[in-house]
């Protein structure tokens, strides 16, 4: 049994539901906070994810980062060297989707060329009548950026585990690849 630890940075514009998504994932859907204070800095959420078809797990240390521009520089200092990336936008806000390019650019610059597996998450899928970003558009953008795409509703606890399970599996796959490379060299 292998237990790995991965540093996951959770980024996106303010009010897209990053904190709600992280809290719903951590609490297995038991904790949706209706009234919340906007994140100022970074909040840490930790949860272990079992890897299917193995006895192994990945403990995700999720760094839930503030989305307001005034806090971004301070957040970057707290990210350290991320293992995986969770980039979130609000499907009912075209502006938050457009902001994903800047967030991804910022994270890639921070990682200094290292390959960091990631997912793009369209949150607030329960607001279908106010949708401004079509699924196909977000999927195409994610694919072009090398990201996997997921749609979630933290409020309705729909699909909240999927992005994090995907990230844990991607990190585990990297571990397996590195382990195989080391064993080949030995």
TIMI-340292 format. One record per residue (C-alpha): residue number from 0; residue in one letter; y, x, z. Coordinates in steps of 0.001 Angstrom, whole numbers. Last residue first. Example, Ala and Ser with C-alpha at 12.3 -4.5 7.8 and 13.67 -1.06 7.14 Angstrom:
2
{1 "s" {-1060 13670 7140}},
{0 "a" {-4500 12300 7800}},
# end
This chain:
186
{185 "x" {-130 18400 -11641}},
{184 "x" {2199 17600 -14546}},
{183 "x" {339 14398 -15445}},
{182 "x" {433 13276 -11792}},
{181 "x" {4207 13766 -11738}},
{180 "x" {4665 11758 -14939}},
{179 "x" {2391 8994 -13593}},
{178 "x" {4412 8798 -10388}},
{177 "x" {7638 8640 -12381}},
{176 "x" {6323 5757 -14494}},
{175 "x" {5002 3902 -11419}},
{174 "x" {8370 4283 -9670}},
{173 "x" {10186 2993 -12740}},
{172 "x" {7804 11 -12815}},
{171 "x" {8547 -654 -9123}},
{170 "x" {12277 -705 -9855}},
{169 "x" {11746 -3168 -12703}},
{168 "x" {9489 -5325 -10483}},
{167 "x" {12086 -5385 -7697}},
{166 "x" {14807 -6304 -10201}},
{165 "x" {12719 -9147 -11665}},
{164 "x" {11922 -10438 -8172}},
{163 "x" {15654 -10341 -7420}},
{162 "x" {16585 -12286 -10558}},
{161 "x" {13786 -14845 -10005}},
{160 "x" {14372 -15620 -6310}},
{159 "x" {17382 -17885 -6857}},
{158 "x" {15635 -19971 -9575}},
{157 "x" {17063 -23251 -8332}},
{156 "x" {18143 -23358 -4704}},
{155 "x" {20367 -26415 -5430}},
{154 "x" {23550 -24728 -4188}},
{153 "x" {22407 -21286 -5320}},
{152 "x" {21974 -22657 -8824}},
{151 "x" {20456 -20082 -11095}},
{150 "x" {20289 -18928 -14693}},
{149 "x" {18525 -15642 -15453}},
{148 "x" {19069 -12991 -18144}},
{147 "x" {17441 -9533 -18361}},
{146 "x" {19854 -6716 -19106}},
{145 "x" {19822 -4109 -21867}},
{144 "x" {23467 -4749 -22803}},
{143 "x" {22637 -6427 -26127}},
{142 "x" {20020 -8526 -24312}},
{141 "x" {22570 -9662 -21754}},
{140 "x" {25070 -10637 -24478}},
{139 "x" {22387 -12588 -26350}},
{138 "x" {21207 -14373 -23228}},
{137 "x" {24785 -15273 -22245}},
{136 "x" {25505 -16759 -25674}},
{135 "x" {22168 -18624 -25750}},
{134 "x" {22766 -20122 -22292}},
{133 "x" {26142 -21567 -23267}},
{132 "x" {29165 -20557 -21202}},
{131 "x" {31742 -23265 -20454}},
{130 "x" {29553 -25646 -18428}},
{129 "x" {31524 -28372 -16626}},
{128 "x" {28935 -31154 -17077}},
{127 "x" {26169 -28656 -16273}},
{126 "x" {27594 -27785 -12836}},
{125 "x" {24064 -27408 -11374}},
{124 "x" {23793 -24157 -13357}},
{123 "x" {26114 -22650 -10733}},
{122 "x" {25057 -19052 -11437}},
{121 "x" {24537 -17264 -14763}},
{120 "x" {22804 -14078 -13638}},
{119 "x" {22743 -10881 -15685}},
{118 "x" {19960 -8557 -14612}},
{117 "x" {19745 -4814 -14240}},
{116 "x" {17825 -1592 -14531}},
{115 "x" {19973 1490 -13811}},
{114 "x" {19802 4344 -16328}},
{113 "x" {21866 7272 -15072}},
{112 "x" {24943 8025 -17183}},
{111 "x" {27399 8641 -14372}},
{110 "x" {26322 5714 -12156}},
{109 "x" {29962 4876 -11336}},
{108 "x" {30853 4776 -15037}},
{107 "x" {27921 2426 -15617}},
{106 "x" {29042 204 -12738}},
{105 "x" {32635 -7 -14008}},
{104 "x" {31554 -732 -17592}},
{103 "x" {29216 -3456 -16326}},
{102 "x" {31991 -5006 -14261}},
{101 "x" {34428 -4853 -17183}},
{100 "x" {31955 -6498 -19545}},
{99 "x" {31084 -9126 -16920}},
{98 "x" {34725 -10252 -16767}},
{97 "x" {34239 -12259 -19973}},
{96 "x" {31636 -14326 -18115}},
{95 "x" {34020 -14934 -15200}},
{94 "x" {36706 -16053 -17674}},
{93 "x" {34322 -18495 -19385}},
{92 "x" {33898 -20272 -16046}},
{91 "x" {31381 -23116 -15644}},
{90 "x" {28417 -20761 -16072}},
{89 "x" {29740 -18716 -13104}},
{88 "x" {29039 -14993 -13436}},
{87 "x" {26730 -12543 -11665}},
{86 "x" {25691 -8928 -12344}},
{85 "x" {22649 -7794 -10317}},
{84 "x" {22137 -4047 -10679}},
{83 "x" {19262 -1777 -9658}},
{82 "x" {18764 1636 -8009}},
{81 "x" {22403 2130 -7028}},
{80 "x" {23678 5579 -6004}},
{79 "x" {26272 4994 -3270}},
{78 "x" {27676 1479 -3461}},
{77 "x" {30080 1984 -534}},
{76 "x" {32659 3994 -2482}},
{75 "x" {32549 1405 -5272}},
{74 "x" {33383 -1318 -2759}},
{73 "x" {36618 403 -1712}},
{72 "x" {37729 557 -5346}},
{71 "x" {36831 -3091 -5897}},
{70 "x" {38712 -4584 -2946}},
{69 "x" {42066 -5404 -4621}},
{68 "x" {40267 -6565 -7771}},
{67 "x" {38664 -9475 -5966}},
{66 "x" {34910 -9681 -6552}},
{65 "x" {33777 -8389 -3184}},
{64 "x" {30412 -6671 -3288}},
{63 "x" {27063 -7918 -1967}},
{62 "x" {25143 -4663 -1450}},
{61 "x" {21538 -5826 -1559}},
{60 "x" {19078 -3473 151}},
{59 "x" {15898 -4603 -1567}},
{58 "x" {12625 -3671 100}},
{57 "x" {10069 -3255 -2641}},
{56 "x" {6460 -4157 -1989}},
{55 "x" {2952 -2978 -2783}},
{54 "x" {-385 -4753 -2273}},
{53 "x" {-581 -5351 -6005}},
{52 "x" {-969 -8266 -8412}},
{51 "x" {2574 -9488 -7799}},
{50 "x" {5012 -7033 -6137}},
{49 "x" {6004 -8341 -2723}},
{48 "x" {9759 -8458 -2172}},
{47 "x" {11320 -7274 1100}},
{46 "x" {14748 -8551 2024}},
{45 "x" {17986 -6931 3145}},
{44 "x" {21532 -8293 2800}},
{43 "x" {24507 -5962 3235}},
{42 "x" {28069 -7183 2932}},
{41 "x" {30586 -5129 969}},
{40 "x" {34379 -5218 999}},
{39 "x" {36229 -8464 1568}},
{38 "x" {33821 -11302 821}},
{37 "x" {35572 -14661 559}},
{36 "x" {35050 -16737 3654}},
{35 "x" {32535 -19519 3400}},
{34 "x" {32239 -23226 3830}},
{33 "x" {29144 -24829 2347}},
{32 "x" {26809 -22023 3437}},
{31 "x" {23419 -22541 1849}},
{30 "x" {20803 -21224 4283}},
{29 "x" {17183 -22344 4094}},
{28 "x" {16534 -21396 491}},
{27 "x" {14190 -18502 1219}},
{26 "x" {16734 -17135 3733}},
{25 "x" {17345 -13835 1921}},
{24 "x" {17422 -15456 -1539}},
{23 "x" {19751 -18238 -422}},
{22 "x" {22007 -15663 1259}},
{21 "x" {22143 -13439 -1842}},
{20 "x" {22917 -16385 -4148}},
{19 "x" {25564 -17755 -1779}},
{18 "x" {27157 -14303 -1540}},
{17 "x" {27288 -13865 -5314}},
{16 "x" {28540 -17399 -5967}},
{15 "x" {31002 -16895 -8828}},
{14 "x" {33960 -17074 -6434}},
{13 "x" {35370 -13596 -7123}},
{12 "x" {34229 -11856 -10301}},
{11 "x" {30888 -10089 -10493}},
{10 "x" {28772 -7609 -8565}},
{9 "x" {25547 -7386 -6547}},
{8 "x" {24475 -3778 -6102}},
{7 "x" {20799 -3270 -5364}},
{6 "x" {19680 -158 -3461}},
{5 "x" {15903 -6 -3637}},
{4 "x" {13350 836 -954}},
{3 "x" {9662 1243 -1724}},
{2 "x" {6648 202 339}},
{1 "x" {3351 1402 -1089}},
{0 "x" {0 0 0}},
# end
